[in-house]
Amino acid sequence: MDFNIEQQKAIEHHKGPMLVLAGPGSGKTTVIIYRVKYLIEQYNVPPQKILVVTYTKAAATEMKQRFMQLGVLGGELVIFGTFHNVFFRILRKAYGYRLEQIINNDEKWNFFKKLIIELGIETNDQEEYIKDLLSEISLMKNELIPLKQYHTAHFSEKLFQKMVKKYEQYKAVKNKIDFDDMLTQCYEYLTTEEQGKKYWQNHYEYILLDEYQDINQAQNMCISLLAEPQNNIFAVGDDDQSIYCFRGARPDFLLQFTQKYTNAEKTTLCVNYRSTEKIIKLSEKVISHNQKRFEKNMHGQKGEGKKIIFFTEKDAHNEAEKIALKLSQIRKKGIPYQEMAVIYRTNLQGGVFARALAQKGIPFLLKDKSFNLYSHWISKDFSAYLKLSQNIENDGELRRIVNKPKRYISRELLESAENENMPLFRTLFTLPNIRKYQQQNLSDLQLHLAQIKKRNPLQAIKYIRNIVGYDDYLKEYAKFSKASLEGYLEIAEEITQFAEDTKDIESFLQKLQYMEMQMEQENRKNTEQQIQGVTLSTMHSAKGLEFEVVFIPSIVEEVIPHKKSTTPEQIEEERRLFYVAITRAKSKLYISEITQRHDKKTKRSCFLKEIGL
């Protein structure tokens, strides 16, 4: 196999630390497996002394399969694994852990579901609550931050600490650990058990690390300890593709590698074998505006390629329809759907494209478990108001929204009314313990429902949000739950826009139900079988993938860079996300913007201004 000069330098590296900056499509996996081959065949390194670490089981399996095809004698002894796989191996020898002691995801979720009930925590979206909680616990452990020093983003400090302590107690009683424990316990073991540390240092003499830009504090500390004293660390990564800071990844570890290891060699794989020159030049133009990075000067081997297409649409729905039409036209030219992708910034955007492609009969693969807008609790709240307007005796829907916004109808009042075996709304008025202001609030609700009934779906939802005061309720709830108000309002806006084309409330409710089922089916389909269709993916999930044709929609301020990204560091990560999306394209790239979002005029993304589009 032929290699360029930089690839050859990396492959033939013998001892000591080395940093390999591997730009998009530069053949980093090939370099890693051929370096392992070279170590064994040219430097006589015992295969069992070589450790190759990557982030996912799938990536480790694929890398091992590709290596085994090289036919290296004793190659089956080389360890290819994830960080968790490697660290569990150490813990198993140290403490006798068994696989069945690893707490599975279902057990973890069930524990927190019960804990939420036990602690009397009120939440509209239990799934979202637990997801945020687990994410924060994981971040805390990956950063090696003690519980008392960790500042939570979504919960009160007291409540977060209480829940974490309860979880730790549960694991201790059950004699179980989770994936985050593997990192923290391994770090503790390597820092306290000198003999154990020496054993594993001798065991893994050569360590090759894939996607080094994604390494977190705990992983970095453990690997650093394992590599001592020879420091035969072969770190392969790209600081320009560091996009997981939200879960603890730190590009600084890569950027400071040559400072930490002063004797480290460094090389840059700057030939992109994936994309055309026009796509490469555009991506370089984007990323060049980041300050904290290594210069790479990427260039290609596939010629200039086709012009990058840029277009503008009124809003996200028009944009999605235009993209669906273009996908269909491209397919007619002979490019299969599986060679096309739509890559967007947020998961919420996926639903818009799923709907547009489904309407055109275009098969698609949801790379992420798509955010189901139509089953979200905000959507359910709107449905409840609309159903109540049609039938005021719908007790289930009344219970759902009676205090959204706050009408001070207590749980005790509701329970008293439910015991009367009569329609709930009527019964509440007649309870002896109901107060005048509560009766007045219910009367106001009744009048609102009558007004809602007279309106078309779009007018009805706007009435619920602005006149009834549902948006004010969202503001209060976001403040109480330490959640993103912007996220909630975005969902409310999407549902509002979804109501635009429907004439009556009954049809709208049917349409909502149909779309909810459709999205659930698509999510199920995507997990159960491999769909040969257009890939719909967030920018985060698109990393590592490549397609002949890529669409990147809605490049406007507050989408990308995201409205939550305000610091220079955060803006740089947003720019890296855009860079990752662009570099997924092999031959054809479409970038689009919208002029209106949620009934407001959009502002052109600073990233488009930077590259002159």
N, C-alpha and C positions, 0 to 999 in steps of 0.2 A: 504493500500500500504506500502511495506517495503522500508525504507530509510537507507542509511549508516549513520555513526556517524556525518560526516561533513554536510550532507544534513539535518539531524535532527536538528543540532545546528542552521543552517541558518533559517529553517522553524519556529523554536520555539523562535527566537529572538523577544524581545518585544519592548523596547524603545531605543532611541538613534541611532547614526549612526552605520552602519555595512557594511564592505566590504566583498563581496563573490567573491573569485577568482574561476572562473568556466572554467576549461580546456575543450578541445574539447570532445563532446559526454558525458559530465558529468551530464546531466539532469538539466540544469539551468532553463529552462522554467517550468519544473515540480516543482522545488523548489520555484519559484516565485508564481505560482498559489496556491500551498499548504500553503505558508506563508500567502497569502491573506485570505485563508480559516481559518487558525489558528488565525489570528488577529481578525476576526469576531466572530468565535465560542468560542475561549478560552479566548480572552482578551476583548471581547464585544466592539470592535471598530465599530462605525457606518459605514456601507459599503460606504456611500457617502463621507466619509472622507478619503478614500483610493484612491490614484492616481498611476496607473501603466503606465510608459512611455517607449516606444520603438521607433525604427527608421522608420519603414515603416507601412503603413496602413494595409498591408497584415499580417504583424507580429502581430500587435495589435489585428486584427480581429481573427486570429488563437488562440492567447492567451486567448482572451475573450471566444471564443467557448469552449476551453478546460476547462476553469474555470467554465463555466456555467454547464458543464456536471457533475461537482462535487455536484450539487444540494444544494448549500449554500443558506440559507434563506436570501432574500434581496440582493443576489449576483448581480442582474441586475443593482444595483445602483453604483457598483464599476466603476470608470472611467478607461478605457483602451484607450490610445491614443498615437499619435505621439507628438513630441515636438511642431510641427506646429499647430496641433489640439488643444493642451493645451493652447498655447500662444494666438491663435486666440480667444479662449473662453474668455480669460482675456481681450483682446482688444475689443471684441464685447460688453462686459459689460461696459468697461471704455469709449469707444468712439462711440459705436453704429454701428460698422462695420457690413456690411452684406456680405454674401458669394459672391454675384455678384460683390463686390468691389475688389475681388482678381483677379489680372491680370493673364489671362491664358497664356500658353506657346506660342500659335500661335500669340496672340496680341503682346507679347514681341518680338518675332522674326521678325514680320512684321515691328515693330517700328525700330529695328536696321537695317533691310534691307534698309528701306527708309533713315535712318540717314547716312548710308554708301554712298548712292548715293548723298545725300544732301551735305555731306562734301567732295565729290570727292575722296573718298578713293579707291585706286586701290588694288585689291586683286585677286589672282587666284582662291581661294576657299572661297567663301562667308560664307558657312556653318561652315567651320573650324574657320574662323575669329570670327564669332558671338559666337560660342561655347567657344572659348578661352576668349572672352570678358565677357560673362556671368559667366564663371567660376571664373574669377578674381574679378568681382563685388561681387559675392557670398562669396568668401574667405575674401575679405576686410570687409564685413559686419559681417560675422561670427566671425572674429577676433576682432571686435569692433575697427577697425583702422580708424581714420578720413581720409577723401579723400586726403587731402594735405600731409598726412604722409605716404600714401601707395605707395610702390615702385613696379611698374608693371613689369612683366616678359616678356610680349609680345608686349607692345605698348610704345610709347613715353609718358612720364608723362603728358605733356600738352594735347595730344590728348585723353588719357584715362580720364583725369579730365573733358575735354570738353564733351565727350560722356556720362559720368556718370551724369553730371549736366543736360544735355539735357533730359536724361531718367527720372531724378527726377522731372524736370519741367513738363514732359508729365504726369507722375503719379499724380502730384499735380493738374493739370488742369482737369484730368479725375476723380479725387478723388478716386484713386485706390492704392492698395499696392501689393507687391509680397511676396513670402514666406520668403525671407530674411528680409524684413521689419518687419515681425511678431516677429522675434527674437530681432532686434534692438529696435523696439518701445516698446516691452514688457519690455526689460531691462530699457529703459528710464522711463517707467511708474513706475516700481517697485523701482527705485532709487529716484524718485521725488514726488510720491504720497503716503505719509505715511499711510493715511487711507485705500487707495486701497490695499496697500501691506498687511496691517494687516488683511483685509477682506479675502484675498486669502491664507494667512498663516493659518488662522483659518479654511478655507474651505478645504484645503488639509493638514491633520495632519500627514499622512503617505505617503511617496513618495518612490516608488520602481522603480529603473532605470535598464533597460535591456541594454546590450552592452555598458557598461559604458566606455570602452576603446575608443569608437568612439566619445565621447562628445567633442564639440568645446568650445571656449571661451565664446561666447554669451549664449549658452545653459547652461554651467556650472554656469555662474554668475546668471542667472535667477533662476535656480533650487536652488542654494545656498540661494538666497534671500527668495524664497518661503518656504524653509525648516526651516527658523529661527522662533522662538528661540529654539524649541525642537530638531531640527536637526534629525528628524526621517527619515533619508535617508538610504535606503537599496540599495546599489550599487552593481550590478552584472556584471562582465566582466572578460576579460582575456587580460592582457597586451601583451601576446605573439601573440594575434590575432589583434593587432592594426595595420591596414594596410591602413588607409585613411588620413594620414598626409597631402597629397596633397590638400585635401579639408577642412583643418582646424582642424581635429581630433588631440587630444593631449593625448598620453598615460600617460604623466606626471600627469594629473589630477587623474588618477587611482593610479599611483605609489606613489603619495604624499597624498593620501586620509587620511591615519592614522596620517600624520603630521598636516594636516589641522584640522582634528577632533581627538584630542588627546585621547578622551574617546571612540574612535571607537573600536568595536569588529571586528575580522577578522577570516575568515575560508577559507579553500581551498577545493574545490570539485575536488579531485584528482583521482577518479575512472572513467575511460573512458569505457562506455558501448557500444561504437560504433566499435572500431577497435581491431584487434588482437594484441598480445603482441609484435610481430616483428615490426609492423607498429608503435606502440606507442614508442618502444625503439629507432627506427630510428628518429622519430620526436623529441624526447627528446634530442637525440644526436645533431641534427641540432640546436635547439633553445638554447642549453646550451652554445653556443659560444657568445650569446648576453650578454652584461654586464649589461644593464639597464633593469632588470626584477626581478620578484619574483620567487623563486624556487618553483616547484610544485610536482616533482617526480610522474608523472602520471603512473598509472598501469591499467591493463584491467581485464576483466572477461570472455573473449572469448577464452582463450588458446593461445598457441604460434602462430598458424596460418602458412600460406604458406610463403616460401622464397620470399623475394623481388627480382624482376627480374630487372637487369640492362643490357642495351645493347647500342651498338654504331653503328651509321650509317654515311654514307658519308656526306649527306646534308639533309636539311629540307624536301625535296621532297621524297627522299628515306625513311626517317624516317616516314613521313606521310603514305606512301604506306605500310611500315612494320606494322604500328599500325593498319591501316585499315584491313590488313590480319589477325592480331591477334584478333581484335574485332570480325571478322567473325568466327574465330575458337572457340572463347569463347562462342559465341552465340550457336554454334552447340552442346556445352556441356550443354546447358539448361539455361544459364543465360540470361535473357531478355536484349535487348539493353538499355532500360531505366535505368538499373542498372549499366551502364558503363558511364565513362566520360573521356574526354581528357581535361586536365587543363593546360593552357599555360600562359606565362607571358604577351604578348602583343596582342592587338586586331588584328594586322596585321597577326599574325600566324594563326588566325581562318580560313582565306581564303584557306590556303594550305590544312588544314584538311577537310574543307568542300568539296573541289575539290576531294581529295583522297577518301572520303567516298561516295560521289555522283557517282564516277566512279565504285565503287564496289556495288552500289545499297543498301548501308547501310543507313537507316533512321537516321536523326540527328536533334537535337534541338540546335539552336544557342542561348545561354543564353544572350549574348550581341547582340545588333543590330550590326551585323558583319560589320567590315570595308570592304567596297566594293572596293578592289584594282583596279578593272577593270573600275570603273566609276570615279576614282580619276583624277584630272586635269593633273597630270603627265602622266598617261596612255593615256588620251585624246590628249595630246601634241604629244606623240609618234605616235599615230594613225594618227594625222594630217600630220606629216612628211611623213609617209608611203603612205597615200592617195594622197598627193600632188605629190609624186614620180611617182604614177600611172597616175595621171591626174593633170597637172599643172594649169588647168583652174578651179580647185575647190576653188572658192573664199572664202567660209566659213572657210576652213582649212588654207588658206593663212593668213587670218586675225588673226587666232588663234596663229600662230607661227612666224609671220613676225618679231617680236621683241624678240624672244626667241631663241638664245641670241640677245642682242641689235644690231639692224641694223639701228636705228635712222630713221625709217619710221614713220613720225608723223601722228597723227590722221587727221590733215588737208589734208595731202597728200592722205591718204586713202579715205577720203570723196570726194576729188576732182576726184579721179580715179573712184569711185563708181558712180558718176554722168554721166560718159561717156557711160554707158550701153554696155560695152565691158568687156571681161575677165580682171580681176583685175591685174594680173601679167603683162600682155602685156601693159595695159594702164599706169601703174606706170612709165615704162621706157620712155614714150612719153610726160609726163607732163612737161610743160614749167618751172615750179618752182622746179623741182627735181634737187638736186645737184649731182655732179660727184661721190662723195664718197657714196651717197645713191644708185646710179645706180650700182656702183661697188659691194656694199653689196648685192644687188639683183642678180647681175650676179654670185657672189660667191654662193648664195643660189641655183640658177639654176644648177650650176655645182654639188653642193652637192646632189641635188635631183636626178640628173642623175646617180651619184655614188650609191646612196641608192637603186635605181631601179634595179641595177645589182646584188645586194646582197640578201642572204637569210635573213629571219627575225632576227635571232640572230646577224649576221654580221651587218645588217642595223641599229639595235638599238645601238650596240656598236659604230658604225660610228657616229650616231647622238650625242651620249653622249661625245665621245672623240674627234672626228675630227670637227664636226659642232660646238661643244662647249656647249652642253646642260647642262652638269654637272657644268660648270663654271657659266652658267645662274642660276642654282639652288643655288649655293654658294652666288651669288649676291642677289638673291631674299630672301634667308634665312636671310642674314644680314640686308636687308632693312626691312623685316617684323618681325624681332626678333623671327623667327621660328626656329625649329630644323633642321639643315642641315642634321644631321644623319638620321632623320626620312625620309626626302625627298630622300636621297641617298638609303635608305633601300627600299623604294617603287620602285625607278628606278631599283634596283638590282632584285627585285621580278619580275618585268615586263621582264627584260632581261632574267632571268631564264625561265620564262613562254614561251619565244620564242624558247627555245632550240629544241623542238621536231617538229617544224613546217617547212615544206620545202619551201613554197613560201609565199609572202606577202599577197596575197588575202586570202589564207587559215588562216593565222595568224589573219588578221582583222576579219574574220568570227568567229574564235575561241574566240577572245577578246569580241566581241559582244554577243556571246552565254553565256560566263561566266558572263558577266555583268548582263544579264537577269536572269541567274540562281541564282546569289547571291541576286538580288532584290526579286525574287520569294521566296527564302528561308527566307529572312528577313520578307517578308509579311506573309508568312505561319506561322512563329513563333509568330507573333503578333496576328494573327487571330484565330489560333487554337493550342491546345496542342498536340504537336507531341510526339508520343511514340518512341523515338529513343535515340541514343547516345547523351549525353550532351557535347557540345563544349563550353568551358567557359574560360574566363580569370581567373587568380587567385583571382583578386578582386571580381568578380561576383560569384565565387564558394563558398565564405564564407557562412556558414549556411546550405550548402547542404551536402549530404552523398551518397555514391555509393558503391556497392559491389566491383567494379573494377575501378581503376583509373590509367590513363597514364599521366605522367608528362614529356613532351618532351623538347629537346634542352636546357639542363642544361649546359650552357657554359658561359664564361665571355662575357659581353656586352649584353647578353640576361637576365640572372639572375646570379649575380646582374646586373641590367640594367646599360648600359653605362653612363646614366645621374646620377647615384648614386655614388657619389665620397666621401662624408663625412662619418665619422663613424656612425652617426645617420641614414643616408640614407642606408648604408650597413645593419644596424640592421633591418630596415624596410623591405628590400629585403629578409633578412633571415626569417623574420616573414611571408612574402608572401609564401616562399617555405614551411614553417611549416604548414600554412593553407592548401596549396595544398595537402601535404602528409596526413594530418589528415582528409581529406574528404573520404579516403579509409577505407572500413570496413574489407575486407578480402584479396584482392589482389592488389598489387601495382607494377607498372612498371615505371622505371625512365630511360630516355635515353639521350644521348649526340650526337652531330654531330662533325665531324672532319673538316668540311669545311662549310663556310658561306660566301656568296657573293664572291665566287672565292678566298677566303682567308682562310688560316688555322686558326682554332679556338683555343682558349686557354681554358683548362679545368676549370670549375667553382670552385672558392675557396670553395664553399659549399660542393662540392663532395670530395674535398681533406680533409675537416674538418671531414667528416663522414666516410672516408676510402673507398669510392666506386671507 
